[in-house]
Every structure is written in C-alpha cells, then in structure tokens.
C-alpha cells in the first residue's frame, strides 16, 4: 500500500494501541468495562510489554490519518528451555493482529504481518505460533501459516 508506514511501537503509542484494542474487542462482544477504564488499563499494559523487552508491537500508520494508528500486531518472544545441542532459543507468539475497519481489504494486515515475520527471522526465532479466529484462518494461510495439530490446550478458567 502506497505511503503506509510500518514500525515498532514505542511507549508514546500506548493510548492509540489501546484504542485499537478496544475496537478489536468490540467486534461481536458487548464490553463490561468503560472505554476510559479499559484504555487506561490497556495503555499501561502496552507500556509494560514494551519495557519488558519480551514483546514487539508492530503498528501501521498512514499519512492521511494524523497521529492515529490503523493496525497492530503483537509478537511475544518465548524462550525455550535449553537442550544439549545447538538450536534457536526462542519462538514467537503472535496475537492481537488487527486492522481498523476503514483500512481492511487493502493489504495493510499482510504488510504488517510480512514485516513482523521478517523481524522474527532476523531475531532468530524458531517458529511463530498463533491461535486464529475461524474468520482469520484464510488470512494466516495466505501469509504462510499452516494448521498445526500438535498443540493442546487446558483452559484454566473452566472447571
């Protein structure tokens, strides 16, 4: 997409990232927390994530939209337990891939994903994992992800 800028987020982006997370969370759900309370809490989490060095948050911006982000992608580095032979020492967990509604179907999500994948490769991550919604599966398949059946889940919030 012409003029699109994709970059790593910094702490000054926290409020905008929180706004996008609010928009993402509204799709198909009714919030139980006020916008102000949620975005304040989310912005604090974003700043904490960025300060930890374990998260990369990729954002997209366009010069047509002053001081507003149009997309996000969160990538968390997860260290592997060492083994007695050489192998990459971490994998990446991708979450919160979101493009603001007016910018969808224009290649923004794919550009953000491509930049994040290239950065993960450059960092030496072994694998990227994510848990997509059913609606998002074709997007991730086009980006090169494949369905994996090896993972298992144990939801701790259920009896």
C-alpha positions as a Markdown table, in Angstrom:
| # | Residue | x | y | z |
|---|---|---|---|---|
| 1 | Unk | 0.0 | 0.0 | 0.0 |
| 2 | Unk | 1.4 | 3.4 | -1.0 |
| 3 | Unk | 2.6 | 5.6 | 1.8 |
| 4 | Unk | 1.9 | 3.0 | 4.5 |
| 5 | Unk | 4.5 | 3.1 | 7.3 |
| 6 | Unk | 5.0 | 0.0 | 9.5 |
| 7 | Unk | 7.2 | 0.3 | 12.5 |
| 8 | Unk | 7.8 | -1.0 | 16.0 |
| 9 | Unk | 5.6 | 0.7 | 18.6 |
| 10 | Unk | 7.0 | 2.9 | 21.4 |
| 11 | Unk | 5.5 | 4.0 | 24.7 |
| 12 | Unk | 4.0 | 7.1 | 23.2 |
| 13 | Unk | 1.8 | 4.8 | 21.0 |
| 14 | Unk | 0.2 | 3.2 | 24.1 |
| 15 | Unk | -3.1 | 5.2 | 24.0 |
| 16 | Unk | -3.6 | 4.6 | 20.3 |
| 17 | Unk | -2.8 | 0.9 | 20.6 |
| 18 | Unk | -5.3 | 0.8 | 23.5 |
| 19 | Unk | -7.9 | 2.4 | 21.2 |
| 20 | Unk | -7.4 | -0.2 | 18.5 |
| 21 | Unk | -7.6 | -3.0 | 21.1 |
| 22 | Unk | -11.0 | -1.5 | 22.2 |
| 23 | Unk | -12.2 | -1.5 | 18.6 |
| 24 | Unk | -10.9 | -5.1 | 18.1 |
| 25 | Unk | -12.6 | -6.2 | 21.3 |
| 26 | Unk | -16.0 | -4.7 | 20.3 |
| 27 | Unk | -16.4 | -6.9 | 17.3 |
| 28 | Unk | -19.0 | -9.4 | 18.3 |
| 29 | Unk | -18.9 | -8.6 | 22.0 |
| 30 | Unk | -20.5 | -6.2 | 24.4 |
| 31 | Unk | -18.0 | -4.5 | 26.8 |
| 32 | Unk | -18.4 | -4.8 | 30.5 |
| 33 | Unk | -15.8 | -2.1 | 31.2 |
| 34 | Unk | -16.0 | 1.5 | 30.2 |
| 35 | Unk | -13.9 | 2.8 | 27.3 |
| 36 | Unk | -11.9 | 5.1 | 29.6 |
| 37 | Unk | -11.2 | 2.4 | 32.2 |
| 38 | Unk | -10.2 | -0.2 | 29.6 |
| 39 | Unk | -8.0 | 2.1 | 27.5 |
| 40 | Unk | -6.2 | 3.4 | 30.6 |
| 41 | Unk | -5.6 | -0.2 | 31.7 |
| 42 | Unk | -4.6 | -1.4 | 28.3 |
| 43 | Unk | -2.2 | 1.5 | 27.7 |
| 44 | Unk | -0.4 | 0.7 | 31.0 |
| 45 | Unk | -0.1 | -2.9 | 29.8 |
| 46 | Unk | 1.3 | -1.8 | 26.5 |
| 47 | Unk | 3.9 | 0.3 | 28.2 |
| 48 | Unk | 4.8 | -2.7 | 30.5 |
| 49 | Unk | 5.0 | -5.0 | 27.5 |
| 50 | Unk | 7.3 | -2.7 | 25.6 |
| 51 | Unk | 9.6 | -2.1 | 28.7 |
| 52 | Unk | 9.9 | -5.8 | 29.2 |
| 53 | Unk | 11.9 | -6.5 | 26.0 |
| 54 | Unk | 9.8 | -9.6 | 25.5 |
| 55 | Unk | 7.2 | -8.0 | 23.3 |
| 56 | Unk | 7.5 | -6.4 | 19.9 |
| 57 | Unk | 4.4 | -4.5 | 18.9 |
| 58 | Unk | 4.2 | -3.6 | 15.2 |
| 59 | Unk | 1.9 | -0.8 | 14.1 |
| 60 | Unk | 0.9 | 0.7 | 10.8 |
| 61 | Unk | 0.2 | 4.4 | 10.2 |
| 62 | Unk | -0.7 | 6.3 | 7.1 |
| 63 | Unk | 0.0 | 10.0 | 6.4 |
| 64 | Unk | -3.7 | 10.6 | 5.6 |
| 65 | Unk | -4.5 | 9.9 | 9.3 |
| 66 | Unk | -2.6 | 12.2 | 11.5 |
| 67 | Unk | -1.4 | 10.7 | 14.9 |
| 68 | Unk | -3.7 | 7.7 | 14.5 |
| 69 | Unk | -2.6 | 4.1 | 14.1 |
| 70 | Unk | -4.5 | 1.9 | 11.7 |
| 71 | Unk | -3.2 | -1.6 | 12.5 |
| 72 | Unk | -1.4 | -3.6 | 15.2 |
| 73 | Unk | 0.3 | -6.9 | 15.7 |
| 74 | Unk | 1.8 | -8.1 | 19.0 |
| 75 | Unk | 4.7 | -10.6 | 19.0 |
| 76 | Unk | 5.8 | -12.1 | 22.3 |
| 77 | Unk | 9.2 | -13.8 | 22.5 |
| 78 | Unk | 9.0 | -17.1 | 24.4 |
| 79 | Unk | 12.4 | -18.6 | 25.4 |
| 80 | Unk | 12.8 | -22.3 | 25.0 |
| 81 | Unk | 14.3 | -24.5 | 27.8 |
| 82 | Unk | 18.0 | -25.2 | 26.8 |
| 83 | Unk | 19.0 | -28.5 | 25.3 |
| 84 | Unk | 22.5 | -30.0 | 25.0 |
| 85 | Unk | 22.7 | -29.3 | 21.2 |
| 86 | Unk | 22.5 | -26.1 | 19.1 |
| 87 | Unk | 19.1 | -24.9 | 18.2 |
| 88 | Unk | 17.3 | -21.5 | 18.2 |
| 89 | Unk | 16.5 | -20.5 | 21.7 |
| 90 | Unk | 13.0 | -18.9 | 21.3 |
| 91 | Unk | 9.8 | -19.0 | 19.4 |
| 92 | Unk | 7.2 | -16.2 | 18.9 |
| 93 | Unk | 3.6 | -15.9 | 19.8 |
| 94 | Unk | 1.5 | -13.6 | 17.6 |
| 95 | Unk | -1.7 | -12.1 | 18.9 |
| 96 | Unk | -3.9 | -9.1 | 18.5 |
| 97 | Unk | -3.5 | -8.7 | 14.8 |
| 98 | Unk | -6.0 | -6.0 | 14.0 |
| 99 | Unk | -6.7 | -3.6 | 11.1 |
| 100 | Unk | -9.1 | -0.7 | 11.7 |
| 101 | Unk | -12.3 | -1.3 | 9.7 |
| 102 | Unk | -11.9 | 1.5 | 7.1 |
| 103 | Unk | -8.4 | 0.1 | 6.2 |
| 104 | Unk | -9.3 | -3.5 | 5.8 |
| 105 | Unk | -9.0 | -5.4 | 2.5 |
| 106 | Unk | -6.3 | -3.0 | 1.3 |
| 107 | Unk | -3.3 | -5.2 | 2.2 |
| 108 | Unk | -2.5 | -3.4 | 5.5 |
| 109 | Unk | -2.7 | -6.6 | 7.6 |
| 110 | Unk | -0.5 | -8.5 | 5.2 |
| 111 | Unk | 2.2 | -5.8 | 5.1 |
| 112 | Unk | 2.3 | -5.7 | 8.9 |
| 113 | Unk | 2.5 | -9.5 | 9.1 |
| 114 | Unk | 5.3 | -9.6 | 6.5 |
| 115 | Unk | 7.3 | -7.0 | 8.5 |
| 116 | Unk | 6.8 | -9.0 | 11.7 |
| 117 | Unk | 7.8 | -12.3 | 10.1 |
| 118 | Unk | 10.9 | -10.7 | 8.7 |
| 119 | Unk | 11.8 | -9.3 | 12.1 |
| 120 | Unk | 11.2 | -12.7 | 13.8 |
| 121 | Unk | 13.5 | -14.3 | 11.3 |
| 122 | Unk | 16.2 | -11.6 | 11.8 |
| 123 | Unk | 15.9 | -12.2 | 15.6 |
| 124 | Unk | 16.4 | -15.9 | 15.1 |
| 125 | Unk | 13.1 | -17.1 | 16.4 |
| 126 | Unk | 12.5 | -20.8 | 15.7 |
| 127 | Unk | 8.7 | -20.8 | 15.0 |
| 128 | Unk | 5.8 | -18.4 | 15.1 |
| 129 | Unk | 2.5 | -19.6 | 16.7 |
| 130 | Unk | -0.9 | -18.1 | 16.9 |
| 131 | Unk | -4.5 | -19.0 | 17.7 |
| 132 | Unk | -6.6 | -17.6 | 14.9 |
| 133 | Unk | -10.3 | -17.0 | 14.9 |
| 134 | Unk | -12.2 | -19.0 | 12.3 |
| 135 | Unk | -12.7 | -15.9 | 10.2 |
| 136 | Unk | -8.9 | -15.1 | 10.2 |
| 137 | Unk | -7.6 | -18.6 | 9.1 |
| 138 | Unk | -7.5 | -17.8 | 5.4 |
| 139 | Unk | -5.6 | -14.6 | 6.1 |
| 140 | Unk | -2.9 | -16.5 | 8.0 |
| 141 | Unk | -2.8 | -19.3 | 5.4 |
| 142 | Unk | -2.1 | -16.7 | 2.7 |
| 143 | Unk | 0.7 | -15.4 | 4.9 |
| 144 | Unk | 2.3 | -18.9 | 5.0 |
| 145 | Unk | 1.0 | -20.3 | 8.3 |
| 146 | Unk | -0.2 | -23.9 | 8.4 |
| 147 | Unk | -2.7 | -25.6 | 10.7 |
| 148 | Unk | -0.8 | -27.5 | 13.4 |
| 149 | Unk | -2.3 | -30.3 | 15.3 |
| 150 | Unk | 0.4 | -30.9 | 17.9 |
| 151 | Unk | -0.7 | -28.2 | 20.3 |
| 152 | Unk | -3.0 | -28.9 | 23.2 |
| 153 | Unk | -4.9 | -26.5 | 25.5 |
| 154 | Unk | -6.1 | -26.7 | 29.0 |
| 155 | Unk | -8.3 | -23.8 | 29.8 |
| 156 | Unk | -7.7 | -22.9 | 33.5 |
| 157 | Unk | -10.8 | -20.7 | 33.8 |
| 158 | Unk | -13.0 | -23.8 | 33.3 |
| 159 | Unk | -13.7 | -26.4 | 36.0 |
